[in-house]
Amino acid sequence: MKISASFLKSENIPRDLRKLNDTDVDFIHVDILDGKFVPKLKTMPFRQMKHIYEFTSKRLDVHLMVENPKKYISKYATLNTAYITIHEEIEEVEEALSLIHSYAIGAGLSIKLETPVERVIPYLKDLDLILIMGVAPGRGGQEFEKEAISKVKELRKVLKKYHSKVLISVDGGVTDVVAKKLKEADILVSGSFITEEEDFQKQIDLLRK
């Protein structure tokens, strides 16, 4: 199981990024909000976010919760980025996925809890990762919604049916207890469960058990 650590709720981002860099976490999960896709919620602009490399050498797992991802893709492609994930609920999904791949970066597609799993099928050939939201997008520290477990199982069946190697990631409310119910996922995104404790490595180890 791979772990992607989010710093969305961090009160001291430089400190927490340095601490995460000293762990064996697989990715740093970077949430980007434009105040539109999730109304009134915005994260720091790229001119600040681009300095993330000063605090960590980990690969980035970028989650674009934005209405127009194309203008963000070209910027985050310049960083040490492994995946850029957009939302299925936006317009021009295929164009955005193609743009991500043009930078030789893994392309991900995220779906909200209320979005049917079948909506990802037309894009499978263009995907490296599918992100299932375990909470409503945007706010860190929310409690995991258990219906996400059935969505993961349903998605795994779809991927097997289409002989797809696409990875399944789960984001939102992931704790060690939740992780035990998500064995069919490939990547777990966890934020406050890790960063609100003193020993980050201990928390990451608990997620992998």
C-alpha positions, 0 to 999 in steps of 0.5 A: 500500500502506498501512502500520499500525505496531505498537508491541507490542514497543516498549521506549519507547512514548511515544518511538516513538509520537512518532517514528511521528507524524513519518512518513507511516505511515497508521495506528498499530496497537494490539494489545489482549490480555486474557490469555484469548484468548491465555493469559497475555498482556495489554497495558496497560489502557485507562486508560493506553492512552487517553493515546495521543493525547498522543503521536500524532495518527495514526488508530488501527487497533485489534486486539482479541485478546480473548474479549469485545470488546464492553466494549473497543469502547465504550472505543476508539471514543472515541479517534481510531480508524479500524478496530476488528478482532475475531477470528472465533474468538470468540462473538457476532461479529455483535453485536460488528461491529454495535456497531463500526459504531454508532460509525461506525468501520470493522469488521474481522475477523481469522482465525488461520493455522489458520482457513479463509478460508471462515469470513469469508464469512457476515460480508462484508456487515458488514466493512470489513477482514479481517486475516490473521494471519501469526503466532500472535496475541499476541507481537511479533517472530515470524517470518512464516509463509509459508502466510499468503501463500496465505491472502491470495491465497485471500481475494482470490479470495473477495472477487472472487467476492462482488464485495466491496470489503473491505480485506485486512490482514496482521499479524505478521512483516512485513518488506520481504522479506515485503511483496514477497510480499503485493502483493494485500494493502491494508494491512500491519501491521509492528512490530519491523521499523520500531521496532527501527531508528533511521530509522522512515521509511526502514523504512516506505518499504522496506515500500511498495516 
